[in-house]
Amino acid sequence: MEIRKVQVTGGSSYIVSLPKDWVKASGIQKNDPVGLIVQPDGTLLVTPKITPEVVQREKRFEVSATTDQTFIFRCLIGAYIAGYTTITLFAQARLPPQIRIQVRQFTQMAIGQEVVDETETSITIKDLLSPAEMPFQNTIKRMGVLVRGMHRDGVEALMSGNRRLAEDVLTRDNDVDRLHWLVARQTHLVLTDPNLSRKMEVNPSMATSFFLISRIIERIGDHATRVAKNALLLLDDGVSGGVTEMIREASATSQTLFDQALKSLFSQDLEGANETLKHVSHLEKQARALNEEAMRFDAATATAIVSLSDSIKRTGEYSGDICETVINHLINEGA
């Protein structure tokens, strides 16, 4: 940290000189404007970036016929989340067909990513989505709707014997993942670009909280997928009667907890979040009772019931995690 004394000029203007190395590295010339942004903690941010445009950043990956497909897909996701606006894959010889397949899968999964240039030896992907066009709240709400529908339909498939409904739930998990990646990308951009933070009216603390909640909802979506998978197994075993009613009741409790958790988030309700947390223990009791009932069945059926029960319980517990995140955020914001 450099320590510099504040000087007074003209009797009313306070002046602090800028570090010479920083000025040169930032390319600042005489009479160039700089931005001054007061941070929530009282510090002052000095930035040469005074325009709202997103900084253009490019990431390049060299690939070959021996490049691991899963690895390059993960690299593409990593570059996307890191906020790169252009991603280029290139090869010394002809671009392998399997790499083109991974690029197509990536552009289908990642929101706003499109191939803008393609040759025999390279593919260029560009981000066409402005971060400010997708507010955090809207994305989180969409994730909540998707996950709630997945869980509901997974249980309903078991109750009604509808295999196609359960199979449809499995296909929706990708939609939740792609929205979570978008939140992760926007969070990174907000944390690194004060202008974008100001434009979106989201401070770094808020962005971090939204990311944590997005991650929790993504995990709830994974458990909704498990509910559907176990529903398919139980449809083959033909379970009915008391155990299905217990599943329905536990599911209703978990869904109520999830709804209340999201409500406390969007209404910034500190007391509501705390009240929701108190009811998580009721769901845990329902799950234990369901596990005990599962012991009446053969091993394979009991395993599927217990797994389904665990996913329902985890949905409620993750809803409690959302409430804790809301409480922590509101306390930090001075609520």
C-alpha positions as a Markdown table, in Angstrom:
| # | Residue | x | y | z |
|---|---|---|---|---|
| 1 | Met | 0.0 | 0.0 | 0.0 |
| 2 | Glu | 1.3 | 3.5 | -0.9 |
| 3 | Ile | 0.7 | 6.2 | 1.6 |
| 4 | Arg | 0.2 | 9.7 | 0.2 |
| 5 | Lys | -0.7 | 12.9 | 2.0 |
| 6 | Val | -3.8 | 14.9 | 1.0 |
| 7 | Gln | -2.9 | 18.5 | -0.1 |
| 8 | Val | -5.2 | 21.5 | -0.3 |
| 9 | Thr | -5.1 | 23.9 | -3.2 |
| 10 | Gly | -7.1 | 27.1 | -3.7 |
| 11 | Gly | -8.3 | 26.8 | -0.1 |
| 12 | Ser | -11.1 | 24.3 | -0.9 |
| 13 | Ser | -9.8 | 21.6 | -3.3 |
| 14 | Tyr | -8.3 | 18.4 | -1.9 |
| 15 | Ile | -5.6 | 16.7 | -4.0 |
| 16 | Val | -3.9 | 13.4 | -3.9 |
| 17 | Ser | -1.3 | 12.5 | -6.6 |
| 18 | Leu | -1.7 | 9.3 | -8.5 |
| 19 | Pro | 1.1 | 6.6 | -8.6 |
| 20 | Lys | 3.3 | 7.1 | -11.6 |
| 21 | Asp | 3.6 | 3.4 | -12.4 |
| 22 | Trp | -0.2 | 3.0 | -12.3 |
| 23 | Val | -0.8 | 6.0 | -14.6 |
| 24 | Lys | 1.7 | 4.6 | -17.2 |
| 25 | Ala | 0.3 | 1.1 | -17.0 |
| 26 | Ser | -3.2 | 2.5 | -17.5 |
| 27 | Gly | -2.2 | 4.6 | -20.5 |
| 28 | Ile | -3.4 | 7.8 | -18.9 |
| 29 | Gln | -2.3 | 11.1 | -20.5 |
| 30 | Lys | -2.4 | 14.7 | -19.3 |
| 31 | Asn | -6.0 | 16.0 | -19.1 |
| 32 | Asp | -7.5 | 12.5 | -19.5 |
| 33 | Pro | -10.6 | 11.9 | -17.3 |
| 34 | Val | -10.7 | 9.2 | -14.6 |
| 35 | Gly | -13.7 | 7.8 | -12.7 |
| 36 | Leu | -14.1 | 8.1 | -9.0 |
| 37 | Ile | -16.4 | 5.6 | -7.4 |
| 38 | Val | -17.3 | 5.6 | -3.7 |
| 39 | Gln | -17.5 | 2.0 | -2.5 |
| 40 | Pro | -19.9 | 0.7 | 0.2 |
| 41 | Asp | -17.1 | 0.4 | 2.7 |
| 42 | Gly | -16.1 | 4.0 | 2.3 |
| 43 | Thr | -13.1 | 3.5 | 0.1 |
| 44 | Leu | -12.6 | 5.4 | -3.1 |
| 45 | Leu | -12.0 | 3.5 | -6.4 |
| 46 | Val | -10.1 | 5.3 | -9.1 |
| 47 | Thr | -10.6 | 3.8 | -12.5 |
| 48 | Pro | -9.6 | 4.8 | -16.1 |
| 49 | Lys | -12.7 | 3.0 | -17.3 |
| 50 | Ile | -15.4 | 5.7 | -17.5 |
| 51 | Thr | -17.5 | 4.2 | -20.3 |
| 52 | Pro | -20.2 | 1.5 | -19.7 |
| 53 | Glu | -19.0 | -0.7 | -22.5 |
| 54 | Val | -17.9 | -4.2 | -21.5 |
| 55 | Val | -14.2 | -4.7 | -21.9 |
| 56 | Gln | -13.5 | -7.0 | -24.8 |
| 57 | Arg | -11.4 | -10.0 | -23.7 |
| 58 | Glu | -10.3 | -13.0 | -25.8 |
| 59 | Lys | -9.3 | -16.5 | -24.7 |
| 60 | Arg | -7.6 | -18.9 | -27.2 |
| 61 | Phe | -7.3 | -22.6 | -26.8 |
| 62 | Glu | -5.0 | -24.8 | -29.0 |
| 63 | Val | -6.5 | -28.2 | -29.7 |
| 64 | Ser | -5.5 | -31.3 | -31.6 |
| 65 | Ala | -6.9 | -34.8 | -32.4 |
| 66 | Thr | -5.6 | -36.0 | -29.0 |
| 67 | Thr | -7.3 | -33.2 | -26.9 |
| 68 | Asp | -9.7 | -34.6 | -24.3 |
| 69 | Gln | -13.3 | -33.6 | -25.3 |
| 70 | Thr | -14.5 | -33.3 | -21.7 |
| 71 | Phe | -11.5 | -31.2 | -20.8 |
| 72 | Ile | -12.0 | -28.7 | -23.6 |
| 73 | Phe | -15.7 | -28.4 | -22.8 |
| 74 | Arg | -14.8 | -27.6 | -19.2 |
| 75 | Cys | -12.3 | -25.0 | -20.5 |
| 76 | Leu | -15.1 | -23.4 | -22.6 |
| 77 | Ile | -17.4 | -23.2 | -19.6 |
| 78 | Gly | -14.5 | -21.7 | -17.5 |
| 79 | Ala | -13.8 | -19.1 | -20.1 |
| 80 | Tyr | -17.5 | -18.2 | -20.3 |
| 81 | Ile | -17.8 | -17.8 | -16.5 |
| 82 | Ala | -14.6 | -15.8 | -16.4 |
| 83 | Gly | -16.3 | -13.2 | -18.7 |
| 84 | Tyr | -14.3 | -13.6 | -21.9 |
| 85 | Thr | -16.2 | -12.0 | -24.7 |
| 86 | Thr | -14.5 | -14.0 | -27.5 |
| 87 | Ile | -13.3 | -17.6 | -27.4 |
| 88 | Thr | -11.2 | -19.0 | -30.2 |
| 89 | Leu | -10.2 | -22.7 | -30.7 |
| 90 | Phe | -7.5 | -23.3 | -33.2 |
| 91 | Ala | -5.4 | -26.2 | -34.5 |
| 92 | Gln | -2.1 | -26.4 | -36.4 |
| 93 | Ala | -3.8 | -28.7 | -38.9 |
| 94 | Arg | -7.5 | -29.4 | -39.5 |
| 95 | Leu | -9.8 | -28.8 | -36.5 |
| 96 | Pro | -10.9 | -32.3 | -35.3 |
| 97 | Pro | -14.6 | -33.1 | -35.8 |
| 98 | Gln | -15.1 | -34.0 | -32.1 |
| 99 | Ile | -14.0 | -30.5 | -31.1 |
| 100 | Arg | -16.6 | -29.0 | -33.4 |
| 101 | Ile | -19.2 | -31.2 | -31.6 |
| 102 | Gln | -18.1 | -29.9 | -28.2 |
| 103 | Val | -18.4 | -26.3 | -29.5 |
| 104 | Arg | -21.9 | -26.9 | -30.7 |
| 105 | Gln | -22.9 | -28.4 | -27.3 |
| 106 | Phe | -21.3 | -25.4 | -25.6 |
| 107 | Thr | -23.1 | -22.8 | -27.6 |
| 108 | Gln | -26.4 | -24.7 | -27.0 |
| 109 | Met | -25.8 | -24.7 | -23.3 |
| 110 | Ala | -24.3 | -21.3 | -22.6 |
| 111 | Ile | -26.6 | -18.3 | -22.9 |
| 112 | Gly | -25.5 | -15.7 | -25.4 |
| 113 | Gln | -22.7 | -17.6 | -27.1 |
| 114 | Glu | -22.6 | -17.9 | -30.9 |
| 115 | Val | -20.1 | -19.1 | -33.5 |
| 116 | Val | -19.2 | -16.0 | -35.5 |
| 117 | Asp | -16.4 | -17.3 | -37.6 |
| 118 | Glu | -15.4 | -20.9 | -38.6 |
| 119 | Thr | -12.6 | -22.2 | -40.9 |
| 120 | Glu | -10.9 | -25.5 | -41.3 |
| 121 | Thr | -8.4 | -24.7 | -38.6 |
| 122 | Ser | -10.3 | -22.5 | -36.1 |
| 123 | Ile | -13.7 | -21.6 | -34.6 |
| 124 | Thr | -14.5 | -18.3 | -33.0 |
| 125 | Ile | -17.3 | -17.9 | -30.4 |
| 126 | Lys | -18.5 | -14.5 | -29.4 |
| 127 | Asp | -20.7 | -13.3 | -26.5 |
| 128 | Leu | -23.8 | -11.5 | -27.9 |
| 129 | Leu | -25.6 | -10.9 | -24.6 |
| 130 | Ser | -25.2 | -7.7 | -22.7 |
| 131 | Pro | -25.0 | -8.6 | -18.9 |
| 132 | Ala | -27.3 | -5.8 | -18.0 |
| 133 | Glu | -30.1 | -7.3 | -20.1 |
| 134 | Met | -30.4 | -10.3 | -17.7 |
| 135 | Pro | -30.9 | -8.9 | -14.1 |
| 136 | Phe | -29.9 | -11.3 | -11.3 |
| 137 | Gln | -33.4 | -11.4 | -9.9 |
| 138 | Asn | -35.0 | -12.4 | -13.2 |
| 139 | Thr | -32.5 | -15.3 | -13.6 |
| 140 | Ile | -33.0 | -16.5 | -10.0 |
| 141 | Lys | -36.8 | -16.4 | -10.4 |
| 142 | Arg | -36.6 | -18.4 | -13.6 |
| 143 | Met | -34.3 | -21.0 | -12.0 |
| 144 | Gly | -36.8 | -21.2 | -9.1 |
| 145 | Val | -39.8 | -21.8 | -11.4 |
| 146 | Leu | -37.8 | -24.5 | -13.3 |
| 147 | Val | -36.7 | -26.4 | -10.2 |
| 148 | Arg | -40.0 | -26.3 | -8.5 |
| 149 | Gly | -41.7 | -27.7 | -11.7 |
| 150 | Met | -39.1 | -30.4 | -11.9 |
| 151 | His | -39.6 | -31.5 | -8.3 |
| 152 | Arg | -43.4 | -31.3 | -8.6 |
| 153 | Asp | -43.5 | -33.3 | -11.9 |
| 154 | Gly | -41.1 | -35.9 | -10.6 |
| 155 | Val | -43.4 | -36.7 | -7.7 |
| 156 | Glu | -46.5 | -36.4 | -9.8 |
| 157 | Ala | -45.1 | -39.0 | -12.3 |
| 158 | Leu | -44.8 | -41.5 | -9.4 |
| 159 | Met | -48.4 | -40.8 | -8.2 |
| 160 | Ser | -49.9 | -41.0 | -11.7 |
| 161 | Gly | -47.6 | -43.7 | -13.2 |
| 162 | Asn | -46.6 | -41.3 | -15.9 |
| 163 | Arg | -43.2 | -42.4 | -17.1 |
| 164 | Arg | -42.9 | -39.8 | -19.9 |
| 165 | Leu | -43.4 | -37.0 | -17.3 |
| 166 | Ala | -40.5 | -38.4 | -15.2 |
| 167 | Glu | -38.3 | -38.7 | -18.3 |
| 168 | Asp | -39.1 | -35.1 | -19.3 |
| 169 | Val | -37.9 | -33.9 | -15.9 |
| 170 | Leu | -34.5 | -35.3 | -16.6 |
| 171 | Thr | -34.1 | -33.2 | -19.8 |
| 172 | Arg | -34.8 | -29.9 | -17.9 |
| 173 | Asp | -31.7 | -30.1 | -15.7 |
| 174 | Asn | -29.6 | -28.6 | -18.5 |
| 175 | Asp | -31.8 | -25.5 | -18.4 |
| 176 | Val | -31.1 | -24.9 | -14.7 |
| 177 | Asp | -27.4 | -25.5 | -15.3 |
| 178 | Arg | -27.2 | -22.9 | -18.1 |
| 179 | Leu | -28.9 | -20.3 | -16.0 |
| 180 | His | -26.5 | -21.0 | -13.1 |
| 181 | Trp | -23.6 | -20.5 | -15.4 |
| 182 | Leu | -25.0 | -17.2 | -16.5 |
| 183 | Val | -25.3 | -16.0 | -12.8 |
| 184 | Ala | -21.7 | -17.2 | -12.2 |
| 185 | Arg | -20.5 | -15.2 | -15.3 |
| 186 | Gln | -22.4 | -12.0 | -14.3 |
| 187 | Thr | -21.1 | -12.3 | -10.8 |
| 188 | His | -17.5 | -12.4 | -12.0 |
| 189 | Leu | -18.2 | -9.4 | -14.3 |
| 190 | Val | -19.7 | -7.3 | -11.5 |
| 191 | Leu | -16.8 | -8.1 | -9.2 |
| 192 | Thr | -14.3 | -7.0 | -11.8 |
| 193 | Asp | -16.1 | -4.1 | -13.5 |
| 194 | Pro | -17.4 | -1.2 | -11.2 |
| 195 | Asn | -19.2 | 0.4 | -14.1 |
| 196 | Leu | -21.3 | -2.7 | -14.8 |
| 197 | Ser | -22.0 | -3.0 | -11.0 |
| 198 | Arg | -23.3 | 0.5 | -11.0 |
| 199 | Lys | -25.3 | 0.0 | -14.2 |
| 200 | Met | -27.0 | -3.2 | -12.9 |
| 201 | Glu | -27.5 | -1.6 | -9.5 |
| 202 | Val | -25.9 | -4.6 | -7.8 |
| 203 | Asn | -23.0 | -4.2 | -5.5 |
| 204 | Pro | -20.4 | -6.9 | -5.1 |
| 205 | Ser | -22.0 | -8.2 | -1.9 |
| 206 | Met | -25.4 | -8.6 | -3.5 |
| 207 | Ala | -23.8 | -10.3 | -6.5 |
| 208 | Thr | -22.0 | -12.8 | -4.3 |
| 209 | Ser | -25.2 | -13.6 | -2.4 |
| 210 | Phe | -27.1 | -14.1 | -5.7 |
| 211 | Phe | -24.3 | -16.5 | -6.9 |
| 212 | Leu | -24.5 | -18.5 | -3.6 |
| 213 | Ile | -28.3 | -18.8 | -3.9 |
| 214 | Ser | -28.0 | -19.7 | -7.6 |
| 215 | Arg | -25.6 | -22.5 | -6.7 |
| 216 | Ile | -28.0 | -23.8 | -4.0 |
| 217 | Ile | -31.0 | -23.8 | -6.5 |
| 218 | Glu | -28.8 | -25.6 | -9.0 |
| 219 | Arg | -28.2 | -28.3 | -6.4 |
| 220 | Ile | -31.9 | -28.5 | -5.6 |
| 221 | Gly | -32.4 | -29.1 | -9.4 |
| 222 | Asp | -30.0 | -32.0 | -9.2 |
| 223 | His | -32.1 | -33.5 | -6.4 |
| 224 | Ala | -35.3 | -32.9 | -8.5 |
| 225 | Thr | -33.6 | -35.0 | -11.2 |
| 226 | Arg | -32.9 | -37.7 | -8.6 |
| 227 | Val | -36.6 | -37.6 | -7.6 |
| 228 | Ala | -37.6 | -38.3 | -11.2 |
| 229 | Lys | -35.0 | -41.1 | -11.6 |
| 230 | Asn | -36.2 | -42.8 | -8.4 |
| 231 | Ala | -39.8 | -42.4 | -9.5 |
| 232 | Leu | -39.0 | -44.3 | -12.7 |
| 233 | Leu | -37.5 | -47.1 | -10.6 |
| 234 | Leu | -40.5 | -47.2 | -8.2 |
| 235 | Leu | -42.9 | -47.3 | -11.1 |
| 236 | Asp | -41.3 | -50.5 | -12.2 |
| 237 | Asp | -41.7 | -51.9 | -8.6 |
| 238 | Gly | -45.4 | -50.8 | -8.4 |
| 239 | Val | -45.3 | -49.2 | -5.0 |
| 240 | Ser | -48.6 | -47.7 | -3.8 |
| 241 | Gly | -50.7 | -47.0 | -0.7 |
| 242 | Gly | -49.3 | -45.4 | 2.5 |
| 243 | Val | -45.8 | -44.9 | 1.2 |
| 244 | Thr | -46.9 | -42.8 | -1.8 |
| 245 | Glu | -49.0 | -40.6 | 0.4 |
| 246 | Met | -46.1 | -40.1 | 2.8 |
| 247 | Ile | -43.9 | -39.1 | -0.3 |
| 248 | Arg | -46.6 | -36.6 | -1.4 |
| 249 | Glu | -46.8 | -35.0 | 2.0 |
| 250 | Ala | -43.1 | -34.7 | 2.5 |
| 251 | Ser | -42.8 | -33.3 | -1.0 |
| 252 | Ala | -45.4 | -30.7 | -0.3 |
| 253 | Thr | -43.6 | -29.6 | 2.8 |
| 254 | Ser | -40.3 | -29.3 | 1.0 |
| 255 | Gln | -41.9 | -27.2 | -1.8 |
| 256 | Thr | -43.5 | -24.9 | 0.8 |
| 257 | Leu | -40.1 | -24.3 | 2.3 |
| 258 | Phe | -38.6 | -23.6 | -1.1 |
| 259 | Asp | -41.4 | -21.2 | -2.0 |
| 260 | Gln | -41.0 | -19.4 | 1.4 |
| 261 | Ala | -37.2 | -19.2 | 1.0 |
| 262 | Leu | -37.5 | -17.5 | -2.4 |
| 263 | Lys | -40.2 | -15.2 | -1.1 |
| 264 | Ser | -38.0 | -14.0 | 1.7 |
| 265 | Leu | -35.2 | -13.4 | -0.8 |
| 266 | Phe | -37.2 | -11.2 | -3.2 |
| 267 | Ser | -39.1 | -9.4 | -0.5 |
| 268 | Gln | -35.9 | -9.0 | 1.6 |
| 269 | Asp | -37.8 | -10.4 | 4.6 |
| 270 | Leu | -35.4 | -11.1 | 7.5 |
| 271 | Glu | -38.0 | -12.4 | 9.9 |
| 272 | Gly | -39.7 | -14.4 | 7.1 |
| 273 | Ala | -36.4 | -16.2 | 6.4 |
| 274 | Asn | -35.9 | -17.0 | 10.0 |
| 275 | Glu | -39.5 | -18.3 | 10.4 |
| 276 | Thr | -38.9 | -20.6 | 7.4 |
| 277 | Leu | -35.8 | -22.0 | 9.0 |
| 278 | Lys | -37.8 | -23.1 | 12.0 |
| 279 | His | -39.9 | -25.5 | 9.9 |
| 280 | Val | -37.1 | -27.4 | 8.3 |
| 281 | Ser | -37.0 | -29.8 | 11.3 |
| 282 | His | -40.6 | -30.9 | 10.5 |
| 283 | Leu | -39.5 | -32.1 | 7.1 |
| 284 | Glu | -36.7 | -34.0 | 8.6 |
| 285 | Lys | -39.2 | -35.9 | 10.8 |
| 286 | Gln | -41.3 | -36.7 | 7.8 |
| 287 | Ala | -38.2 | -38.0 | 5.9 |
| 288 | Arg | -37.3 | -40.3 | 8.9 |
| 289 | Ala | -40.8 | -41.7 | 9.0 |
| 290 | Leu | -40.7 | -42.3 | 5.3 |
| 291 | Asn | -37.3 | -44.1 | 5.6 |
| 292 | Glu | -38.8 | -46.4 | 8.3 |
| 293 | Glu | -41.7 | -47.2 | 6.1 |
| 294 | Ala | -39.3 | -48.1 | 3.2 |
| 295 | Met | -37.9 | -50.9 | 5.3 |
| 296 | Arg | -41.2 | -52.9 | 4.7 |
| 297 | Phe | -40.2 | -53.4 | 1.0 |
| 298 | Asp | -37.5 | -55.4 | -0.7 |
| 299 | Ala | -33.9 | -54.1 | -0.8 |
| 300 | Ala | -34.1 | -52.5 | -4.3 |
| 301 | Thr | -37.4 | -50.8 | -3.7 |
| 302 | Ala | -36.4 | -49.6 | -0.2 |
| 303 | Thr | -33.2 | -48.1 | -1.6 |
| 304 | Ala | -35.1 | -46.1 | -4.2 |
| 305 | Ile | -37.6 | -44.9 | -1.6 |
| 306 | Val | -34.8 | -43.8 | 0.8 |
| 307 | Ser | -32.9 | -42.1 | -2.0 |
| 308 | Leu | -36.1 | -40.2 | -3.0 |
| 309 | Ser | -36.8 | -39.3 | 0.6 |
| 310 | Asp | -33.2 | -38.0 | 0.9 |
| 311 | Ser | -33.7 | -35.7 | -2.1 |
| 312 | Ile | -36.9 | -34.3 | -0.7 |
| 313 | Lys | -35.3 | -33.7 | 2.6 |
| 314 | Arg | -32.2 | -32.1 | 1.0 |
| 315 | Thr | -34.5 | -29.8 | -1.0 |
| 316 | Gly | -35.9 | -28.5 | 2.3 |
| 317 | Glu | -32.5 | -28.2 | 3.9 |
| 318 | Tyr | -31.1 | -26.3 | 0.9 |
| 319 | Ser | -34.1 | -24.0 | 1.2 |
| 320 | Gly | -32.9 | -23.4 | 4.7 |
| 321 | Asp | -29.5 | -22.5 | 3.3 |
| 322 | Ile | -31.2 | -19.9 | 1.0 |
| 323 | Cys | -32.8 | -18.4 | 4.1 |
| 324 | Glu | -29.4 | -18.3 | 6.0 |
| 325 | Thr | -27.8 | -16.6 | 2.9 |
| 326 | Val | -30.7 | -14.0 | 2.9 |
| 327 | Ile | -30.2 | -13.3 | 6.6 |
| 328 | Asn | -26.5 | -12.9 | 6.3 |
| 329 | His | -26.9 | -10.6 | 3.3 |
| 330 | Leu | -29.5 | -8.4 | 5.0 |
| 331 | Ile | -27.5 | -8.2 | 8.2 |
| 332 | Asn | -24.5 | -7.2 | 6.1 |
| 333 | Glu | -26.6 | -4.5 | 4.3 |
| 334 | Gly | -27.6 | -3.1 | 7.7 |
| 335 | Ala | -31.2 | -4.5 | 7.8 |
